[in-house]
C-alpha cells in the first residue's frame, strides 16, 4: 500500500511517499517551487497513493489560531487521516530510529496547542507505540521565543534561527535573566517588544541560546530518563543545544529533517503503523550524472571550490554531498565562499570528513547528519567557528553520496581528509534541486558545478 504523508499550511511544506515500509521519496516544496519556505505543496509532490495522511489536526489548530487572533488557509488537499502536530514530529523520529524503547522530546514553535511535548515510546509485538507523558502549551514556546529573538536582532524569524545560534558564539550571556524572564513569562508570539538599546545583538543571541540550552537540559533531566532519546521539532536543528544533551551521555537520534517538512514522513509512518526502513536522507529529486571524481578533485586543487549536484537531493536543511558547494579547507576560503553565497562574514562553514579520520581531527559528539558540534583539533580556520567548534559531517564508508569517493581521492592527493561543505544555494534562496538549477547556478554565480 502506498501512503502519502503531507505537511503544509504554515511554512516548509513537505511530502513523503512510502510503500510497505520503504521510503520512496521525501521532498521539500521550496526546492521544487523555488519559493523559500513555501508553505504549500507543489502539484508534482502529490503522487498516486492509497491513503493520504495529514500532519496535524486542522480543527484543533483553528481553536488555537482563533485564540491567538490568527487567520489561516486550510490545506487544499483532501486527506484520509490526520494526526496531532507533535505526534507527527515524534513519529518522524521514532519510526525512523533503531530504538525499541526511548523518550522523545519534541520542541517547536507552534502547531495546534502543544509547543513542547515529551513522550515515551516502545515497540510491542512489532508495532511502535507512543504515549505523551508531558506537554507545555501555547503561548509558552521555546521555538517562538528563539524566533522572536531572531527577529529582534534583525534577522528573519522561522528562517534565520541558525544564524542567531552562530552569532551566539560572538557574545556573552550577560542578559541571561532578562531572556529567561521573556521565555517563561511573555507571549513571544508577539515578538520581543523592548530591550535596552545598549544591548549588543551578539550578547542577546548568546543569552537566548544559553537560556534555551538550559531549558532543554532541564526538560531532559526531569522527563527523559531513558538512555535512548529522540529529539524532534524545529528546535532539534539547534546543534549546539543538541551537543549539550549528548554530553549527558544519552544515545540520541534526530531524523535529519526534524521540522514541519519532516513531519510529512511522521504522518505517513503513523498511517502505516510500523517502523520504516530508514537508510539515509537522500530521498528527493534525482540527478543522474556520475561526474568524474578525479576531475572534481583536480578542480578543487586548482580553483579551491566547486559545486556538486548529483544523486538524490537531501531531505532536510543540510547539504550532505549531493547538493553541496565544496571548498579546500586548507586555504583561507571562508570570505570567498561567504561572498559567493551572499552571507554575513561571521558565518562559519562546516567540514565533511572521512569517518576514519574524524576522531583525529575533532573531539566530541558528531555524526553523519551535522547535528552536533565538536571541538576542532586542527588549524583549518575556514571550517572552525570562533569558539573553536565545528558542525562536522562524518562521511561513513557506506555513504551513498558522491562525497565519499571525492573525499577519498581528495585525501589521496592532498593528505587532507576533509572538505568545507555548504549547501549549493545563495542565502535566502532554496537549494539547487535539478540539473537545470545547477547549470543556472553555475552561470549566474560563476561556480563550476559537477
Ligand atoms: Fe512543528
Boltz pocket constraint, residues with backbone or C-beta under 6 A from the ligand:
constraints:
  - pocket:
      binder: B
      contacts: [[A, 85], [A, 89], [A, 108], [A, 109], [A, 110], [A, 111], [A, 233], [A, 234], [A, 259], [A, 260]]
      max_distance: 6.0
